[in-house]
Amino acid sequence: MRYAAGLDGGGTKTAVKVIDELGSTVHTFASGAINYNGQDEASVRSSLQDIFDTIAKVCGGLTHCAQVCIGAAGVSNPTVVTRLESTIRACGYQGELLITGDQETALCGAHDSEYGMIVIAGTGSICYGKNKAGVSHRTGGYGHLIDDEGSGYSIGRDLLAAVVRAHDGRLPETAIERMVFEQLQMESIQQIIGFVYDKRTNKKDIAALAPILSDASALGDETALAIANKSTHSLFELVVPVVEKLSLQEGSLAMAGSVLLKNPFVRNAFADMLKKEYPGMNCITAKSDAASGAALMALNRMPREER
């Protein structure tokens, strides 16, 4: 029996799925992050060693694993790919290896196919698609400092902006104020400002406020509904260039990420906007995760005689 493995290199952990040559799941597990942008060399090496030691154990030796596919952020930087491959070879794996962007593995997991479109609105936001001619296009995903509109981070930032603006009287009173203070366990604007500009506060801390938008919108809060509307339009703007460049007006778009999956106001408005502009398009929730997509991409590249 030959095996294939898929890795989803997230910001804080790496999800791994091992499948056999028939496509059946053999083992799933998680290990440390392998992102060179957020981890030091020793930490990445340690995580990869743990991953390939586990794959070896599951497959009865690394020689039985014919193909590995890794979906990771930051691979548009060629040095990242070179460093990853070098470390993986040092871990003892000498088989076939594909390192690609995590948007590609997420797309494959979402559709159980390497073709289609996916829009992801989690901490960040990105849209990616590939048509059956093999042409692909990506929009967004350029980071929270210059992009990521419609994401959990941008919603969290807008909620915090609403708090200070309402405090000043630039916005009418909003339920967002109370909810933000409660979640952060703070009592004053000065504490809010201290939190925002504290060097220890990162984009995930800001994005963690995003669920407040659903609660405030459910109360009919006008400021919350305006933020939800802004987020919806931003995500729709991500999709349009992908649809048009790939001629996928009647294709299938998968929605993924906590903003689209957990905020009904954004999700429903986004689906309605999409239906109005592209009535022939099928809007779905992702069928599976990026690790499953990476495993399928690995399986698709295994020579037929090994399957």
Disulfide bonds with the S-S distance in Angstrom:
none
